[in-house]
Amino acid sequence: MSTRLDKKTVSRHLLLFVLTFISAALTGTLFVGHTADLPEDAFTSALDGFYLFLDMVLWEGVLFATLLLGFLTVHEFGHYFAAVRHRVASTLPYFIPFPLSPIGTLGAVIRIKGEIRNTKAMFDIGASGPIAGFAAAIAILLFGFYTLPDPAYMQNFAGHEILNEYIVEHGKFPDEPLSDFSDQHSDPDIMVLGNTLLFSIIASFFENTPPMWELYHYPFLFAGWLGLFFTALNLMPVGQLDGGHILYTLLGYRRHRIIAHVFFMVVMVLAGLGAVPLFENLLSGFDVPRRLTAWILWALLSLFLLDRVFRKESKKVLSAWSLVIILNMILLHIINPDVFAGFTIWVFWALFIVFLVKIEHPPVREELPLSKGRKILGWTCMIIFLLCISPNPIYFL
């Protein structure tokens, strides 16, 4: 069964969807909006500026929002219909508008209100969302690649004069980012999307693929990449994320518990590679030994998180903490810290896991064996996670 869909309930969810769509469309114009042909005096009149914005810029944002929310809708209704099939009470998707986010939303969720009594139902509900959403993301990406314009497309965007000069001269994108900081429209912060195995494999079959630091100007590629990103995020094999549900049903409580803790240790190592350089930069205005202080701050934060994860079992906490710090020291010593640009996001993911989704999956009342088909789908989901995850999903140069 599902939550009763009366008019008030449907209206509430529909309102959140509309607000999220507007937020994503307006925010999306900052990335995909064609701004190169806007006259310099476009906004001398508020009304004229609004009409110009609506006519020349906003429609690309609407396209981006349609694609992004289309992916989110397919993902969440995959969960919803699986819950209905297994007679587990659940809500319609809650879309989360967040204009301060770079994409205007924090995604969407459904709330499971009833008990999931057995592992078969848990697998179906957990796996249906990522599988449906992954299919939607691939469809968006493939359409984007098949309709990919040549590099001259970048002439639609203001603030790319040096880049466009290079494209006109060479007929292709440069190997490194180019930016005209003297131009009033330029932004010294260049947003880079992290490459993934799957994205690079697909891109290798097409010409004129834009570099990862210009990908956000292409609505289909940007929305498709975000679809892969959200799919990977949901498939992390911990707690009550989709990946946690799936791996629990594949391996059982004990083995999932071990793998979830190992995975969190990997997350902590990656977080340290981003946290130490971040702390050093934040301490640049203070009269303190920056590197030593940065290491102390990370040591304290990582100890605090691991203490919560291992429930104050001192031997496990100290062993895990020592391993994380030693690996961080070795990797930051032998590898240029610039390689770890964008790894800061793992600090937030570590906090997200510890305080929201947790590490361990609670036991299920009936642990029923999965069919061969479900096992194949489950391990396919784990492969999709590896293909879609990036160590540095979004960062700025």
C-alpha positions in Angstrom: 0.0 0.0 0.0 1.1 3.7 -0.3 0.1 6.9 1.4 -3.3 8.0 0.4 -3.1 10.4 -2.5 -5.7 13.0 -1.6 -5.8 16.4 -3.2 -3.9 18.1 -0.4 -1.1 15.6 -0.5 -0.8 15.7 -4.3 -0.9 19.5 -4.2 1.9 19.7 -1.7 4.2 17.4 -3.7 3.3 19.2 -6.9 4.1 22.6 -5.4 7.6 21.4 -4.3 8.1 20.1 -7.8 7.2 23.4 -9.4 9.4 25.4 -6.9 12.3 23.0 -7.6 11.8 23.3 -11.3 11.8 27.2 -11.1 14.9 27.1 -8.9 16.8 24.7 -11.2 15.8 26.7 -14.3 16.9 30.0 -12.9 20.2 28.6 -11.5 20.8 26.6 -14.7 20.8 29.8 -16.8 24.1 30.7 -15.1 25.7 27.7 -16.7 23.8 26.9 -19.9 22.2 30.4 -20.7 23.4 31.9 -24.0 24.8 35.3 -22.8 27.2 36.3 -25.6 24.6 38.3 -27.6 23.2 40.3 -24.7 23.8 44.0 -25.4 25.8 45.9 -22.8 22.8 48.1 -21.9 20.5 45.2 -21.7 19.6 45.9 -18.1 19.3 49.6 -18.1 15.6 49.1 -18.0 14.4 46.5 -15.5 11.5 45.5 -17.7 13.5 45.4 -20.9 16.2 43.4 -19.1 13.6 40.9 -17.9 12.3 40.3 -21.4 15.7 40.0 -22.9 16.7 37.5 -20.1 13.5 35.5 -20.7 13.9 35.5 -24.5 17.7 34.8 -24.8 18.8 33.1 -21.6 16.0 31.5 -19.6 14.9 28.9 -22.1 18.2 27.1 -21.9 17.7 27.0 -18.1 14.2 25.6 -18.6 15.7 22.8 -20.8 18.3 22.0 -18.2 15.7 21.9 -15.4 13.5 19.6 -17.5 16.3 17.2 -18.0 17.6 17.2 -14.4 14.1 16.9 -12.9 13.2 14.3 -15.5 16.1 12.2 -14.2 15.2 12.7 -10.5 11.5 11.9 -11.3 12.4 8.6 -13.0 14.7 7.7 -10.1 12.3 8.4 -7.3 9.2 6.9 -9.0 11.3 3.8 -9.6 11.4 3.5 -5.7 7.8 4.5 -5.4 6.3 1.9 -7.8 8.5 -0.8 -6.3 7.1 0.1 -2.8 3.5 0.1 -4.2 4.2 -3.4 -5.7 5.3 -4.8 -2.4 2.5 -3.0 -0.5 4.9 -0.9 1.6 3.5 2.5 2.6 5.5 5.3 1.0 5.1 9.0 0.0 5.3 10.6 -3.4 8.7 12.1 -4.2 9.6 15.2 -2.2 11.6 17.5 -4.6 13.9 19.8 -2.7 14.3 23.4 -4.1 17.6 25.0 -3.0 18.5 28.2 -5.0 21.8 28.4 -3.2 22.9 25.1 -4.7 24.9 25.3 -8.0 22.1 23.3 -9.7 19.1 24.8 -7.8 18.1 21.7 -5.9 19.3 19.1 -3.4 17.6 16.4 -5.3 14.5 14.4 -4.4 13.6 11.7 -1.9 10.6 9.5 -1.0 9.8 8.5 2.5 9.2 4.9 3.3 6.5 4.9 6.0 5.9 1.2 6.3 8.1 -1.7 7.4 10.1 -3.5 4.7 9.7 -7.0 6.0 12.0 -9.1 3.8 15.2 -8.7 1.7 13.4 -9.4 -1.6 11.2 -6.3 -1.1 14.1 -4.3 0.2 16.2 -5.2 -2.9 13.4 -4.3 -5.3 12.7 -1.0 -3.6 16.4 -0.1 -3.2 17.5 -1.1 -6.7 14.6 0.1 -8.8 15.5 3.8 -8.3 19.2 3.6 -9.4 18.4 1.3 -12.3 15.6 3.5 -13.6 17.6 6.7 -13.0 20.7 5.3 -14.6 18.8 4.4 -17.7 17.4 7.9 -17.9 20.9 9.5 -17.4 22.4 7.3 -20.1 19.6 8.3 -22.5 20.2 12.0 -21.8 23.9 11.6 -22.2 23.6 9.7 -25.5 21.2 12.3 -27.0 23.6 15.0 -25.9 26.6 13.3 -27.5 24.7 12.4 -30.8 23.6 16.1 -31.1 26.9 17.5 -30.0 27.8 20.8 -31.7 31.3 21.7 -32.8 33.6 23.7 -30.5 32.3 27.0 -32.0 29.2 26.5 -29.8 31.2 28.2 -27.1 30.7 31.5 -28.9 27.3 31.5 -27.3 28.8 32.3 -23.9 30.2 35.6 -22.7 33.6 35.7 -21.0 35.3 33.1 -23.2 37.1 35.4 -25.7 40.5 33.8 -25.3 39.0 30.3 -25.5 37.1 31.2 -28.7 40.2 32.7 -30.3 42.0 29.4 -29.7 39.0 27.4 -31.1 38.9 29.6 -34.2 42.6 29.2 -34.8 42.9 25.4 -34.0 39.4 24.1 -34.5 39.4 22.3 -31.2 39.4 22.8 -27.4 42.8 23.4 -25.7 44.3 20.8 -23.5 44.3 23.2 -20.5 41.7 25.7 -19.3 42.0 29.2 -20.8 40.4 32.2 -19.1 40.3 35.9 -19.8 40.4 37.4 -16.3 40.6 41.0 -17.8 37.1 40.6 -19.2 34.3 42.0 -17.0 32.2 38.8 -17.6 35.0 36.4 -16.7 35.0 34.5 -13.5 38.5 33.4 -12.1 36.9 30.3 -10.7 36.6 27.6 -13.4 34.2 24.8 -12.4 35.5 21.4 -13.3 33.4 18.3 -13.4 35.2 15.1 -12.4 35.6 12.5 -15.1 34.4 9.0 -14.5 35.1 5.7 -16.2 31.7 5.5 -17.8 31.7 9.1 -19.0 35.1 8.8 -20.6 34.2 5.5 -22.3 31.1 7.0 -23.8 32.9 10.2 -24.8 35.6 8.3 -26.6 33.1 7.3 -29.3 32.3 10.9 -30.2 34.2 13.9 -31.7 34.1 17.4 -30.4 33.6 16.3 -26.8 34.1 19.4 -24.6 36.7 19.3 -21.8 35.4 18.7 -18.3 35.9 22.4 -17.4 33.5 23.5 -20.1 31.0 20.6 -19.8 28.5 22.6 -17.7 27.6 24.8 -20.7 26.1 21.8 -22.5 22.6 21.1 -21.0 22.3 17.5 -22.0 25.8 16.6 -21.1 25.6 18.5 -17.8 22.3 17.0 -16.8 23.4 13.5 -17.9 26.7 13.8 -15.9 24.7 14.9 -12.8 22.5 11.8 -13.3 25.6 9.6 -13.1 26.8 11.6 -10.1 23.5 11.2 -8.2 23.3 7.5 -9.1 26.8 6.9 -7.7 26.0 8.9 -4.6 22.9 6.8 -3.9 24.8 3.6 -4.6 27.4 4.1 -1.9 27.3 0.8 0.0 26.6 2.2 3.4 23.7 2.6 5.8 20.2 3.0 4.2 21.4 4.5 1.0 20.2 2.5 -2.1 23.7 0.8 -2.3 23.4 -0.1 1.4 20.0 -1.8 0.8 21.4 -3.7 -2.3 24.6 -4.9 -0.7 22.8 -5.9 2.5 20.4 -8.1 0.5 23.3 -9.6 -1.5 25.6 -10.4 1.4 23.6 -10.3 4.6 24.0 -8.3 7.8 27.5 -9.4 8.9 29.4 -9.2 5.6 27.7 -5.9 4.7 28.8 -4.5 8.0 32.4 -5.3 7.3 32.3 -3.9 3.7 30.5 -0.8 4.9 33.2 -0.1 7.5 36.0 -0.7 4.9 34.3 1.6 2.5 34.0 4.3 5.1 37.8 4.0 5.8 38.4 4.7 2.1 36.1 7.7 2.3 38.1 9.0 5.3 41.4 8.6 3.5 40.0 10.5 0.5 38.6 13.1 2.9 42.0 13.7 4.5 43.6 14.2 1.1 41.2 17.1 0.6 41.0 18.3 4.2 44.7 19.0 4.9 45.3 21.3 1.9 41.9 23.0 2.6 42.8 23.7 6.2 46.2 25.1 5.1 44.5 27.5 2.8 42.0 28.6 5.4 44.8 29.2 7.9 46.8 31.5 5.5 45.6 34.7 7.3 46.6 33.4 10.8 50.0 33.6 12.5 50.3 29.9 13.1 52.4 27.1 11.6 49.9 26.3 8.8 50.9 22.8 7.9 51.2 21.5 11.4 47.9 23.2 12.5 46.2 21.7 9.4 47.3 18.2 10.3 46.2 18.7 14.0 42.8 19.9 12.9 42.3 16.9 10.5 43.7 14.5 13.2 41.1 15.7 15.7 38.2 15.7 13.2 39.0 12.2 11.9 39.4 10.9 15.4 36.0 12.3 16.3 34.3 10.7 13.3 35.9 7.3 13.7 35.1 7.3 17.4 31.4 7.7 16.5 31.6 5.0 13.8 33.3 2.4 16.0 31.2 3.3 19.0 34.1 4.3 21.2 35.8 0.9 21.0 39.3 2.3 21.6 41.3 -0.4 19.9 39.3 -0.2 16.7 39.2 3.6 16.8 43.0 4.0 17.3 43.8 1.4 14.6 41.5 2.9 12.1 42.6 6.5 12.9 46.3 5.6 12.7 45.8 3.9 9.3 44.0 6.9 7.9 46.6 9.4 9.1 49.5 7.3 7.9 48.0 6.8 4.5 47.3 10.5 4.2 50.8 11.4 5.1 52.3 9.0 2.6 50.1 10.1 -0.3 50.4 13.8 0.4 54.2 13.4 0.6 54.7 11.4 -2.6 52.0 13.0 -4.8 51.6 16.7 -5.6 48.7 18.1 -3.5 47.2 19.8 -6.6 46.2 16.3 -7.8 43.7 16.2 -4.9 41.8 19.3 -6.0 38.1 18.6 -5.4 38.7 15.9 -2.7 37.3 18.3 -0.1 33.8 17.0 -0.9 34.7 13.7 0.8 34.9 15.5 4.1 31.2 16.5 3.7 30.4 13.0 2.5 32.0 11.5 5.6 29.9 13.8 7.8 26.8 13.0 5.7 27.4 9.2 6.3 28.2 9.5 10.0 25.3 11.8 11.0 22.6 11.0 8.5 22.7 7.7 6.7 25.0 5.8 9.2 27.4 3.0 8.4 25.5 -0.1 9.3 22.2 -1.3 7.9 19.7 -2.3 10.5 18.7 -6.0 10.4 15.7 -7.0 8.3 13.0 -9.3 9.8 13.2 -12.0 7.0 16.4 -12.6 5.2 15.1 -14.4 2.1 17.5 -15.7 -0.6 17.5 -13.6 -3.8 16.7 -15.0 -7.2 19.5 -15.3 -9.8 18.1 -12.4 -11.7 18.1 -10.1 -8.6 21.7 -11.1 -7.8 22.8 -10.2 -11.3 21.0 -6.8 -11.1 22.5 -6.2 -7.6 26.0 -6.8 -8.7 25.4 -4.8 -11.8 24.4 -1.9 -9.6 27.7 -2.2 -7.7 29.5 -2.1 -11.1 27.5 1.0 -12.1 28.7 2.6 -8.8 32.3 2.0 -9.7 31.8 3.3 -13.3 30.0 6.5 -12.2 31.9 7.5 -9.1 34.6 10.2 -9.3 37.2 11.0 -6.6 36.8 14.7 -7.3 33.2 15.2 -8.6 33.1 19.0 -8.7 35.8 21.5 -8.0 37.1 24.9 -9.0 40.4 26.0 -10.5 
